[in-house]
Amino acid sequence: MVNINIKSEKYLYVPERTFTRQLKRILGFLPRNLKLYQLAFVHKSASNIVFNNIKVNNERLEFLGDAILDSMVAEYLFHRFPEKEEGFLTQTRSKIVNRDNLNIIAIKLGIGDMIISKMSGENHKSVYGDALEALIGALFLDKGYRKTKKVVLERIIQSAGNINKLLEKETDFKSRIIEWGQKNKKPVNFASFEETDENTNLPIFVVHLILGDEIAGRGSGNSKKEAEQNAARQALQILDN
């Protein structure tokens, strides 16, 4: 991860050989609109980069890429498992596009070396998956649906590994803890609030998982959903022990 402060649009958008070489290695080809792809790697913690009083980062591209990735993985699974029901397809898609899995794929692709951020990669590993989704958004805007789908199938779904092994991997901790609560007649509640990261002054979500009247798990993340999963995972670990 590149931890630098970029102070000018010219510096950010000069097509450097290293960037274009890495981008070509990730995508398999060199796209046209390099500015768009460079923006995909600017994390919100580097939003002190201001052009015309507008803070620039990859959040909008991440939003777009997230939706596109979901739809493409759903289409792939729909045809891959014609006999499976909706619940199976939903859970399988979740295991492919969950944040931990996307972080692993992004690191394998070498995206971590291209990210512009003020955050520590060890403490905020979600920046890798966020950048991957932003890259998908940039690719969609630049090349359209068909080319983006080809890259997603070849570079992301195949990078996810053996689908059968992935199905065995536990990812939906929230559903599991809710099932545990129903079975043991314990009410399960999630209390969420926001804190400020001491290093970046950016907001993060914090969730307390409450079983009955006691806090059984605590989780944090860049989204409420991520924080809930982390809190549920911690609670399950305690219960398993």
C-alpha positions in Angstrom: 0.0 0.0 0.0 1.3 3.4 -0.9 1.1 5.8 2.0 1.6 9.3 0.5 -0.1 12.7 0.3 -0.8 13.7 -3.2 -1.1 17.4 -3.6 -1.8 18.0 -7.2 -4.1 16.6 -10.0 -1.0 16.5 -12.3 0.9 14.2 -9.9 -2.1 11.9 -9.4 -2.9 11.5 -13.1 0.5 11.3 -14.8 0.5 7.8 -16.3 3.5 6.2 -14.8 5.1 3.1 -16.2 4.8 1.2 -12.9 1.1 1.9 -12.7 0.3 1.0 -16.3 2.4 -2.2 -16.0 0.6 -3.3 -12.8 -2.8 -2.4 -14.2 -2.1 -4.5 -17.4 -1.0 -7.4 -15.3 -4.2 -7.3 -13.2 -6.6 -6.9 -16.1 -4.8 -8.7 -18.9 -4.9 -5.6 -21.1 -4.1 -1.8 -20.9 -7.4 0.2 -20.7 -7.9 3.7 -22.2 -9.0 6.0 -19.4 -6.1 5.8 -17.0 -7.4 8.7 -14.9 -10.5 6.7 -14.0 -8.4 3.7 -12.9 -6.0 5.8 -10.9 -9.0 7.2 -9.0 -10.1 3.6 -8.1 -7.0 3.3 -5.9 -7.5 6.5 -3.9 -8.9 5.6 -0.5 -11.1 8.0 1.4 -8.4 8.5 4.0 -6.4 10.3 1.3 -9.4 12.6 0.6 -7.3 15.7 1.4 -6.7 15.6 -2.3 -9.1 18.3 -3.4 -9.9 19.4 -7.0 -12.2 22.3 -7.3 -13.2 21.9 -3.7 -14.4 18.3 -4.2 -12.8 15.6 -2.1 -11.7 12.8 -4.4 -11.6 9.2 -3.5 -12.8 5.8 -4.8 -16.0 5.5 -2.8 -18.4 6.2 -5.7 -16.5 3.7 -7.9 -16.6 1.2 -5.0 -20.4 1.6 -4.7 -20.8 0.9 -8.5 -18.4 -2.0 -8.5 -20.0 -3.6 -5.5 -23.4 -3.7 -7.3 -21.9 -4.9 -10.6 -19.9 -7.7 -8.9 -23.0 -8.9 -7.0 -25.0 -9.2 -10.2 -22.2 -10.9 -12.2 -21.6 -13.5 -9.5 -25.3 -14.1 -9.1 -25.6 -14.7 -12.9 -22.6 -17.1 -12.8 -24.0 -19.1 -9.9 -27.5 -19.2 -11.5 -26.1 -21.0 -14.5 -23.4 -23.0 -12.6 -26.0 -24.6 -10.2 -29.3 -24.9 -12.1 -30.8 -27.3 -9.5 -30.1 -25.2 -6.4 -32.6 -23.1 -4.6 -32.4 -19.3 -3.9 -31.0 -19.8 -0.3 -28.0 -21.8 -1.6 -27.3 -19.3 -4.3 -27.5 -16.3 -1.9 -25.1 -17.9 0.6 -22.7 -19.0 -2.1 -22.6 -15.5 -3.6 -22.0 -14.1 -0.1 -19.0 -16.3 0.4 -17.5 -15.2 -2.9 -18.0 -11.4 -2.4 -17.6 -11.2 1.3 -15.0 -8.7 2.4 -12.4 -11.2 3.7 -12.5 -13.1 0.4 -12.2 -10.0 -1.7 -9.3 -8.8 0.4 -7.5 -12.0 -0.2 -8.2 -11.9 -4.0 -7.1 -8.2 -4.1 -3.8 -9.0 -2.4 -3.2 -11.9 -4.8 -3.7 -9.6 -7.7 -1.2 -7.1 -6.4 -3.7 -4.3 -5.7 -2.2 -3.6 -2.3 0.9 -2.0 -3.9 -1.3 0.4 -5.9 -3.5 1.9 -3.2 -3.0 5.5 -2.1 -4.0 5.6 1.6 -3.1 7.0 5.0 -4.4 3.9 6.7 -2.4 0.9 8.0 -3.0 -2.2 5.8 -2.7 -4.4 8.9 -5.4 -2.6 10.8 -7.7 -1.8 7.9 -7.4 -4.7 5.4 -10.8 -3.9 4.0 -9.2 -1.2 1.9 -7.9 -4.0 -0.5 -11.4 -5.3 -1.2 -12.8 -1.8 -1.5 -10.2 -0.9 -4.1 -11.0 -4.1 -6.0 -14.7 -3.2 -6.2 -13.7 0.3 -7.2 -11.5 -1.1 -10.0 -14.6 -3.1 -11.2 -16.6 0.1 -11.3 -13.9 1.9 -13.3 -13.7 -1.1 -15.7 -17.5 -1.1 -16.2 -17.5 2.7 -17.0 -14.5 2.3 -19.4 -15.2 -1.0 -21.1 -18.8 -1.9 -20.5 -20.6 -4.9 -19.1 -19.2 -7.7 -21.4 -15.5 -6.9 -20.9 -16.1 -6.4 -17.2 -17.8 -9.7 -16.9 -14.9 -11.5 -18.6 -12.4 -10.0 -16.1 -14.7 -10.8 -13.1 -15.0 -14.5 -14.2 -11.3 -15.0 -15.0 -9.7 -12.8 -12.4 -12.1 -12.9 -9.4 -14.3 -16.0 -9.4 -11.4 -18.2 -10.5 -9.2 -16.5 -7.9 -11.7 -17.4 -5.3 -10.5 -21.0 -5.7 -12.5 -24.2 -5.7 -16.2 -23.4 -5.3 -16.8 -26.6 -3.4 -14.1 -25.8 -0.8 -15.5 -22.2 -0.6 -18.9 -23.6 0.2 -17.5 -25.3 3.3 -16.1 -22.0 4.6 -18.0 -20.2 7.3 -18.7 -16.6 6.5 -22.3 -15.8 7.6 -21.7 -15.6 11.4 -24.7 -13.3 11.9 -27.1 -15.9 10.7 -25.5 -18.6 12.7 -25.6 -16.6 16.0 -29.3 -15.8 15.4 -30.0 -19.5 14.8 -28.1 -20.3 18.1 -30.3 -17.7 19.9 -33.5 -19.2 18.6 -32.4 -22.7 19.5 -31.4 -21.7 23.0 -34.3 -19.2 23.5 -31.9 -16.3 24.0 -32.8 -13.0 22.4 -30.0 -11.7 20.0 -29.7 -8.0 19.5 -27.1 -5.8 17.7 -26.3 -2.3 19.1 -24.4 -0.1 16.7 -22.7 3.2 17.0 -19.9 5.2 15.3 -16.4 6.0 16.6 -13.6 7.9 15.1 -10.4 6.2 14.1 -7.6 7.7 16.1 -5.1 7.5 13.2 -7.2 8.8 10.4 -10.0 10.7 12.1 -12.4 8.8 9.9 -15.7 7.2 11.2 -15.8 3.5 11.8 -18.8 1.4 12.8 -18.8 -0.5 16.1 -21.3 -3.1 17.0 -22.1 -4.8 20.3 -23.8 -8.2 20.1 -26.1 -8.7 23.1 -27.3 -12.1 24.2 -30.0 -11.7 26.7 -28.7 -8.9 28.9 -25.0 -9.4 28.3 -22.6 -8.2 25.7 -21.3 -11.4 24.1 -19.2 -9.9 21.2 -17.8 -6.7 19.8 -16.9 -5.9 16.2 -15.8 -3.0 14.2 -15.6 -2.3 10.5 -16.0 0.3 7.7 -19.7 -0.7 7.3 -22.4 -1.7 9.8 -22.7 -5.1 8.1 -19.0 -5.8 8.4 -19.1 -4.8 12.1 -22.1 -7.1 12.8 -20.3 -10.1 11.2 -17.2 -9.4 13.3 -19.2 -9.1 16.5 -21.1 -12.3 15.7 -17.8 -14.1 14.9 -16.3 -13.1 18.3 -19.5 -14.2 20.1 -19.4 -17.6 18.4 -15.8 -18.1 19.2 -16.5 -17.5 22.9 -19.5 -19.9 22.8 -17.5 -22.6 21.1 -14.9 -22.4 23.7 
